[in-house]
Amino acid sequence: MLAEAAIVNPSRRDSTPRHQAVLLRETLELLAPPRGGTVIDCTVGMGGHTRALLEAVGPSGRVVGLDRDSESLALATESLWEFGDCFIPLHADYRDLPRILTEGGFGPVHALLADFGFSSFQMDSPERGFSFSSEGPLDMRLDRSRGLTAAQLLAAWDEAELARALKEYGEEHAARRIAKAVAREQQKKAIVTTLHLARVVEAAIPAARRFRIHPATRTFQALRIAVNRELEGLEEFVEQACRMLGPRGRAAFISFHSLEDRAVKHTLAKLTPHCVCPPALPRCVCGRKGIVERITRKAVRPSSEEILANPRSRSARLRVIRRFEEGE
Ligand SMILES: C[S@@+](CC[C@H](N)C(=O)[O-])C[C@H]1O[C@@H](n2cnc3c(N)ncnc32)[C@H](O)[C@@H]1O
């Protein structure tokens, strides 16, 4: 069942935490949501993009906003109160998009945005367990109402399983070394807090092999991806999102690590025309006409000004497509 976000106490409106929406101007320009249109924001977060989308569609349009994190969604809903019924918040996983659109009767969709990953609000809330620099329970669930926490997953895995996850989801070169140190520590004392894990990882990586980022960065990324099964169904979601667009509708995808961006890029390439008919044929007969055209040839990256103002934007990659019309 889709659960509408709880209506929350309006007196808390001013205290809504801020998250700087990444590539905001570029996303709006390339997505070009029409006035009066229907937009799906698959990842509301703190509502930065959502607000801009609501302003763009105006009072005769609507933005359906999804998030897996009911706490974030409730806060964003509070901060978007002035848009009234134009904003439709839904506590949902974007991988349920076809069902959400069918059950809600939200078509035709003029624009869709997916800004993957997690928000500054989640990162900066120590009790959520995403940060290796502040103490908190090793949780990392985006939806705290279901699933195993990172601590539970860590306790359930053996050394080989952890090493595999670190390599696959964190692209961690020292995966085996870290997995060994974690397994050894778990025998002495269960790892259930963020700083405990960060210390174990740090101690496992020799100083000479530490690069620009904190030694625990890739371990935390891998665990977060595993806990939330972030890569499962990602390609299917990107394809469904493109197929659910109305004629000439646009979709924008913002990724924050290479695994996500690879899945987006690969799926969009599959959906773009790659006709293999001989040039002499008057029209395409191979059937590989594709359903979308790329609006961005290469991924759009944040400007140096944006990275300076918001260092968390540095790894962002934006890709935008447009759905073909019938007969195009
Ligand atoms: C980078 S933040 C979005 C920030 C947002 N665009 C803003 O301007 O504030 C990503 C959000 O996506 C949500 N999310 C991640 N995976 C999701 C999923 N499978 N379904 C729905 N929401 C998801 C996270 O809970 C988080 O709030």
PDBQT file of the ligand as one rigid body, heavy atoms in Angstrom, charges set to zero:
ROOT
HETATM    1  C1  LIG A 401      20.230  12.691  -2.906  1.00  0.00    +0.000 C 
HETATM    2  S1  LIG A 401      18.781  12.581  -1.949  1.00  0.00    +0.000 S 
HETATM    3  C2  LIG A 401      17.640  13.551  -2.857  1.00  0.00    +0.000 C 
HETATM    4  C3  LIG A 401      17.806  15.018  -2.586  1.00  0.00    +0.000 C 
HETATM    5  C4  LIG A 401      16.695  15.856  -3.177  1.00  0.00    +0.000 C 
HETATM    6  N1  LIG A 401      16.721  15.862  -4.615  1.00  0.00    +0.000 N 
HETATM    7  C5  LIG A 401      16.764  17.287  -2.625  1.00  0.00    +0.000 C 
HETATM    8  O1  LIG A 401      16.893  18.232  -3.428  1.00  0.00    +0.000 OA
HETATM    9  O2  LIG A 401      16.678  17.467  -1.420  1.00  0.00    +0.000 OA
HETATM   10  C6  LIG A 401      18.201  10.971  -2.300  1.00  0.00    +0.000 C 
HETATM   11  C7  LIG A 401      16.890  10.600  -1.627  1.00  0.00    +0.000 C 
HETATM   12  O3  LIG A 401      16.403   9.427  -2.284  1.00  0.00    +0.000 OA
HETATM   13  C8  LIG A 401      15.816   8.578  -1.337  1.00  0.00    +0.000 C 
HETATM   14  N2  LIG A 401      15.851   7.222  -1.891  1.00  0.00    +0.000 N 
HETATM   15  C9  LIG A 401      16.935   6.429  -2.048  1.00  0.00    +0.000 A 
HETATM   16  N3  LIG A 401      16.564   5.245  -2.613  1.00  0.00    +0.000 NA
HETATM   17  C10 LIG A 401      15.235   5.326  -2.837  1.00  0.00    +0.000 A 
HETATM   18  C11 LIG A 401      14.275   4.432  -3.411  1.00  0.00    +0.000 A 
HETATM   19  N4  LIG A 401      14.616   3.227  -3.864  1.00  0.00    +0.000 N 
HETATM   20  N5  LIG A 401      12.981   4.845  -3.507  1.00  0.00    +0.000 NA
HETATM   21  C12 LIG A 401      12.617   6.081  -3.063  1.00  0.00    +0.000 A 
HETATM   22  N6  LIG A 401      13.485   6.955  -2.495  1.00  0.00    +0.000 NA
HETATM   23  C13 LIG A 401      14.775   6.588  -2.387  1.00  0.00    +0.000 A 
HETATM   24  C14 LIG A 401      16.660   8.765  -0.091  1.00  0.00    +0.000 C 
HETATM   25  O4  LIG A 401      15.930   8.420   1.065  1.00  0.00    +0.000 OA
HETATM   26  C15 LIG A 401      17.002  10.266  -0.155  1.00  0.00    +0.000 C 
HETATM   27  O5  LIG A 401      16.086  11.025   0.591  1.00  0.00    +0.000 OA
ENDROOT
TORSDOF 0
